[in-house]
Amino acid sequence: MSYSSNRIYYLDALRALAIVSVLVIYVFNFKYDSVVLYSPTWFICDINSVCFRIGVDLFLMLSGALSLGRDWTIKSFLSRRIPRIVAPFLFWTLLISIVLLLVSPIFSLNLVDPVEFLKNAFLGRKEYFYPNWFFWMILGTYLSMPIFNKWICHCDLKEVEYFLVLWLITCLFDFTLYHSFPIRLSYFTSPIGLVVLGYYLRHTERKLLNNIYFDIFLIVISSIIMILISVMLSTPDELYSFDRYSITNAIEVIGIFLLFKNLNLKYNDDLIHNFVIRLAKYSYGIYLVHAPILRVYRNFFATYNPPVKILAPSLFVLTLICSIILLFIFNKIPYVNRIIGVK
């Protein structure tokens, strides 16, 4: 496939990892309520929850890495960015809704009130549309980015570090300890902090942050801490999971972002690199369409109830492949290919 010279491979690789992480989380989520506490299956689910709860964080960081610190106006930014997220959201939500309403009598889906169904679909309150919450979050983030971009264009990285220190304090108190910090720091809270973090990590030249071994240390130590805390705080009824804006998650994604950057990943014209780039280009579309595909396969496998070591990889591979094929087909249709979430 063609590769644009203005693409940066390590950022594409991070985007591909982000969408893979999202799929892994949703594939394993449904098993939490059906496994025995501290059983091998439970530990598989727990480790996946810890290691792959990074997808949304990476998407936000990539938005900052690619958009902040550039000379653009509010009008040019919003006119370019907003349609790129709104059009695919409207297209896939409407298309999937229409399909579900048409097959509802056949499969007894009980979609009695089409208006209420559509309302809940757009708001992400239906199982087939749970990814839609991300649209509203990223839309609000985009609306605030012109303000932060103007600030970043007129400051140096030390001032950005000041912002990030305060943001990390909110990650620790508000989203990890769940205890209010004595000083109100609501202006520094996530998700905008992740956007600023992505910009900073892309451009920082601090020696420590450009050390691969330090990057690996951040990933390993944060993962171990999260696994240990999850083991201690989980109950037979609920597996403990961290907020995506927790301090431990922040440390993990910092390490991952820096590791990909410092490995100096370059584009090579081979099968693996081309697949990574396709995942990156299709990532938003995959995010919007994977839920109903995953639901279909889950219902199919429910009849056979295979062990998680077979079920989860099967669900992941089938959902990913079908999402890519669906987007590949729609991407061949003129005009439609502009609104399906392929970059």
N, C-alpha and C positions, 0 to 999 in steps of 0.2 A: 504494500500500500504506500501511497505517497506520504512523504514526511516534509512538513514545512520547515524551512530553515530558521524561522523565528520561534520554534518550539524548543523548550528546555527539557531534556530527557528526564532528569531526576525529578522534576515537577510532574511530568507525565507519569512516572513510576509511582510517585506518591499518590496521585489521583487514582491510579489503578488499584493501589493498596487500599485506598479509602473505600472504594466500592466493594472490593472483595471483603473487607472487614464488616461492612454493613450487612452483606449477605450472610456471612458466618454468624453474626450475632442473631439475626432473625431465624436462621436455620436451627440454632441450638436453643433459642428462647423457649420454644414450646415444650421442651423436654424437662424443664425445671420442676414442673408440678407432678411429674410421674416417675421420679427417681428417688432412691433411698439416700438419705443424708450420709455423706462421706463414702459412698460406694464408688467403685471405679468410674462408673458412668457419671456420677455427680462431679467428680474431680475433672473429668473431661469437659463437662459443661462449665464448670467454674473457671478453669484455665482459659477456655475460649472467651468467656465473658470478660476476663481480666485483660487478656492480650489483644482482643480485637474490638474493644469499646473505644475505638480511635477514629472511626470513619468520619463522623460528623465533624470532629475536631480538625481533622486534616483538610476537609473541604473548606472549612472556615479559614484555616491558615493559608491555604492556597489562594483564596480570594484576596487576602491581604498581600501575599507575596507577589501576585500578578498585577494588582490594581493600585496599591498605595504607593505614594512617592512619585507619581507621574503627573505630567502637566496636562490635566484635562479639566474641563468645566463641568459644573453640575449637570447642565443640559446634555452635554456629549456623553457623560457617564451614564446617566439614567436612560437616555434614549437608546443606548447600546446594550446595557446590562439588563434592564428590567424586562424588555421583550424576550430576551434569551431564557429567562426563567418562567415568565408568565405564559408564553405561548405553549411550551411543552406541557406545563401543568394543566392548562385548560384542555388541550388536545387529548391527552391520555386520560384525564379524569372523565371527560365527556364520553370518549370512545368506550372505555371500560364500563362506565355506567350504563350506556345504551346496550352493550352486549349482555350485561348482567340482567337488565330489565327484560330483555327479549327471551333469555333462557330461564328466567325465574319460574314460569309455570311448569317447565319441563323438569327442572331439578328441585322443585319445591323450596325455593330460596325465601319465600314469604316476603317479598319486597312489595308490600301492599300500597304504600304511599310513595309514588315516584318523586314528588316534590321534597318530602322529608328525607328520602333516600339521597337525592342529589345534594341537598344541603349538608348532610352528614358526610357525604363523600368528599365534597370540597373542603370541609373542615378537618378531614382525617379521622372521623369518628366511626368509620366502618372498617371491618377487618381487611377488606380488599384495598383499602386506601390509607392504611396507617402511615405510609411514608409521607403523606401530604402535610403533616405537621412541619416538616422541614422547609417546605415552600414558604410558609408564613414567617418562619424564623429567619430564613435567608433574605426574604423580601424586606423585613424590618432592618436587617443588618445593612443591606445595600442602600437603604434610604439614609442611613446615618454615615455611610462611608465618605461622602463628599466633605463632610465637616472634618472628619479625622484626616482625610487626605490633605486638606488645606493646611492643617497644623503640621503634619509630617513633612510637607514640602518646605516648611520654614523653620525646622528644628534639626538638631543633630541626633545621633543615635543615643547619646547620653540622656537626653530628655525622654526619648522613647523608653529607655531602661527605667527611668523614674516612673513612668506610667505603668510599666510591666511589673515593677515591684509592688505597687499598690494593687494591681490586678491580682497578683499571686496571693496577696493577703486576703482578698475576697474569696479566692479559690479555697484557701485554707479554712477560713472561718465560716463562710456562708454555704459552701458546697462539700466540705469534708467533715468539719467538726459540728456543723449545723448549729453554730452559736454566734450570735451577732458580735461583730467587732465593736468596741466602744465608740469608734469614730465611724460615721456613716460614709461608706465609699461606693455608693450605688452608681456613680458616674464611671466607675472603673470595672464594673462587673461584666461577666461573659454575656453573650458570645463575642462582643466587639473586641475583647481582650485577645482572643485567639486570632482575630484578623490582624491586629497590630503585631502580635507575636510572629505571625507568618512573615510579615514585612521585615521585622527586625532580624529574624534568623537567616533570612535570605541574604541580608546585606551586612551583617555583623562580621567584623574581622578579629574579634577577640580570640586570642590564641587558644584558650581553654575550650571554647565552644567549637573550634575547628580541629579538635583532636578526636580522632575516631574512637580511641579507647575510652575517652570520657563519655562519648555518645553511647557506647555500648553499656558503660556503667550505669548511666541514667535509665536506660531501658530495663536492665536486669534488676537493679535495686527497686525501682518502682513496681515492677511486676511481682517480685518476691513479697514486698510489703502488702500489695493488694491481695495476693493469694492468701497470705497468713491472716490478714484481717477478715477476709471473706470466710475462711475456715472457722475463725473464732466467733463471728457474729451471725453466721447462718443458723437457721432453725429447720426442723423437719418440714415446716410449712412454707418457708421462704428462703431462697438463696440470696444472700446479701450481695448487692451490686453497688458500685460506686457511681456517683453522679458524673456525667461527662465533663463537668467543669470542676471536678475535684482537683486538689493539688497533686495527687498521685497520677491522675490521668494527664495533667499538664506536664509533669516531669517525663512521663512516658512518650508523649507526642513530641516534646522538645528533642528528646534523644533520637527518635525515629526520623524526624525532619532533618536534623543535623547529620545523622549517619548517611542518609541518602545523598545529602548535599556534599559531604566530605569524601564520600567514596568516588566523587567526580564521575558519576555515571554519564556515559556518552551514548549517542545513538549509533547502533550498528544495524545494517540492513540484513537481519536474520529473522527467523520465525518468532523467537521469543520476544525480541524488541518490537516487532510489528504487532504482536498480540497485545503487548503492554500498551502501545500507543492506541490501538483500537479500543481497549478497555477505557483508557483515559478519555478518548473522544466520545464514547458511548455512555460514560459514567452517569450523567444526569438522567438520561433516558432509561438506563437500567434501573436506577433508583426509583423512578416513577412506575415502571411496569412490572417489577419483580414480584410484588405482593400477590396478585391474583395467580401468577404462574406457580409460586411457591405453595399457595393454598391448594391448587389442583393436585399437585404432586403429593402434598401431605395427606389429602383425602384418599388418594390412590394407595399410598403405602400403609395407611391406617388399617386396611384390611389384612395386611400380612404381618404388621407389627414387628419388623426386623430389629435387631439390636442397634443401639445408637452408633456403634462403630461402622455399621453398614449404611444405616439410614441417613445420618447427617452428611457424609460425603456424597451420597447419591443425590440428596435434595440439593446440595450446593451446586454440584456439577450440572445437573439437569436444569436448575433454575437459571444459572449463569448462561449456559449454552442457548437455551430457548430465548432468553432476553436478548442476547446478541443477535441471534437469527432474526427475531422479530424486528429489531432496529435496523439490521442490515437490509431487510426486505423493504421496510418503509423508507429507508434512506435512498432507495432507487426510484422512488416516486417523485416526479418534479413538483415543486412547491411544497408538498407535504414534508419533504426532507428538511425544510427550513424550520419546522415547528415541532420536531420530535425529540429534541434534546441531544442532538449530535453536533459536536463542535468541530 
